[in-house]
């Protein structure tokens, strides 16, 4: 049985797609219950350069497009924080 079951405060952050990207990419994540969520983008130096969303969200799959048209090529990180959960993944902007 390979069915994924979501229990408790399970949160899944997916890798952005496409990656590398230009100029926009999709970032998706799944919440098992309603929770406050902050999804931010950081540059290679660890500076927060954009906040994609910062609000309470319902349980389920959420997907957001990040348009990096105003940013230069390079490595960026996106970080999802919700309660005591935090996960960061790398993405590459190629112009």
VMD Tcl script that draws the C-alpha trace (Angstrom):
set ca {
  {0.00 0.00 0.00}
  {1.80 3.10 -1.24}
  {-0.99 5.51 -0.40}
  {0.37 8.52 1.44}
  {-1.59 9.28 4.55}
  {-1.42 12.70 6.13}
  {-1.58 12.61 9.91}
  {-0.99 15.05 12.72}
  {0.86 18.15 11.62}
  {2.47 16.64 8.55}
  {3.67 19.22 6.06}
  {5.31 18.36 2.76}
  {7.33 20.91 0.80}
  {7.86 19.92 -2.82}
  {10.80 20.86 -5.03}
  {9.97 23.81 -7.28}
  {9.17 23.11 -10.93}
  {10.66 23.77 -13.36}
  {14.17 23.98 -11.92}
  {16.28 25.62 -13.29}
  {13.70 28.24 -14.27}
  {13.30 31.55 -16.08}
  {11.54 33.73 -15.12}
  {8.91 31.95 -13.02}
  {8.60 28.69 -11.12}
  {5.90 26.88 -9.19}
  {6.34 26.03 -5.50}
  {3.84 23.68 -3.89}
  {3.31 22.20 -0.46}
  {0.72 20.17 1.42}
  {-0.73 20.93 4.84}
  {-2.51 18.31 6.95}
  {-4.42 20.92 8.95}
  {-5.19 24.62 8.88}
  {-2.06 26.50 9.92}
  {-0.19 29.79 9.64}
  {2.31 29.57 6.80}
  {5.18 31.73 5.63}
  {6.84 30.94 2.30}
  {9.90 33.10 1.65}
  {12.71 33.32 -0.90}
  {16.33 33.90 0.12}
  {19.41 34.72 -1.91}
  {22.71 32.84 -1.71}
  {23.84 35.13 1.13}
  {20.79 34.20 3.20}
  {18.96 37.52 2.80}
  {15.19 37.33 2.50}
  {14.46 38.80 -0.94}
  {10.73 38.04 -1.27}
  {7.77 36.74 0.73}
  {5.43 34.67 -1.43}
  {2.77 34.13 1.22}
  {2.41 34.83 4.93}
  {-1.06 33.92 6.17}
  {-3.30 31.21 7.61}
  {-4.07 28.47 5.08}
  {-6.53 25.58 4.98}
  {-5.41 21.95 4.88}
  {-4.61 20.58 1.44}
  {-2.31 21.19 -1.50}
  {-1.21 24.77 -2.14}
  {0.74 25.97 -5.16}
  {2.23 29.40 -5.81}
  {4.08 30.89 -8.76}
  {7.20 32.89 -7.99}
  {8.10 35.32 -10.74}
  {11.81 36.15 -10.55}
  {11.78 38.57 -13.48}
  {13.31 41.32 -11.33}
  {16.03 39.08 -9.88}
  {19.44 38.18 -11.29}
  {20.53 34.67 -12.28}
  {21.81 32.48 -9.50}
  {20.95 30.15 -6.67}
  {17.99 30.97 -4.45}
  {16.39 29.16 -1.55}
  {12.73 28.90 -0.69}
  {11.74 28.27 2.90}
  {8.42 27.13 4.31}
  {7.76 27.84 7.98}
  {4.62 26.74 9.82}
  {4.56 26.39 13.59}
  {7.65 24.38 14.55}
  {8.03 23.05 10.99}
  {10.64 24.58 8.72}
  {12.15 23.29 5.50}
  {14.37 24.92 2.89}
  {15.05 23.86 -0.70}
  {17.35 25.22 -3.39}
  {16.32 26.52 -6.80}
  {18.28 27.92 -9.73}
  {17.33 30.96 -11.77}
  {18.97 30.93 -15.21}
  {18.47 33.92 -17.49}
}
mol new
graphics top color blue
foreach p $ca { graphics top sphere $p radius 0.5 }
foreach p [lrange $ca 0 end-1] q [lrange $ca 1 end] { graphics top cylinder $p $q radius 0.2 }
display resetview
